[in-house]
Amino acid sequence: MRRYTLTAIALHWLMAILIIAAFWLGLTMVDIPGLTPTKLKYFSWHKWLGVTVLGLACLRLLWALTHRAPEHPPGMADWQKKAARVSHGLMYVLIFAVPLSGYFYSLAAGVPVVYLGIVPLPVLIGPDPELKALLKQVHYACNVVLLIVFFLHILAVIKHQLIDRDRTLQRMLP
């Protein structure tokens, strides 16, 4: 069975860890009442994670476009192959949409993004309360959809590992 390249595997797992961390941090920071130093620190870390995920998503997309993924396991149903293609495509869209919507939400709120507290990212739009409200909803909705697709992805992995026993998981393990 062909495996993913070590680069693809590293990007997959690194991004998974960073996305989970950003999601957890996002949930944590919005639950902190008021405007505290801790909340501001978490907002910064959340943004830094988002920018890092966006950069890695660009690398991952370039890698995926230049390196063919392994074939699906023999005997895999056509509907499962199609579901895998659709869910992976949706996940790629979302790993771009979530950080971009968060970035533009920050800008519309009048808060510039300074990566790692050092590198100011371009201010592409000015403060806009109406756009801020819309982008907040878009960012939230994209996160919810990403969470759903993530759990479907995990369920598919479990099914392939425990029921089909087709070693699909081994293609993505280091």
Secondary structure, 3 states (H helix, E strand, C coil): CCCCCHHHHHHHHHHHHHHHHHHHHHHHHHCCCCCCHHHHHHHHHHHHHHHHHHHHHHHHHHHHHHCCCCCCCCCCCHHHHHHHHHHHHHHHHHHHHHHHHHHHHHHHCCCCCEECCCEECCCCCCCCHHHHHHHHHHHHHHHHHHHHHHHHHHHHHHHHHHHHCCCCHHHHCC
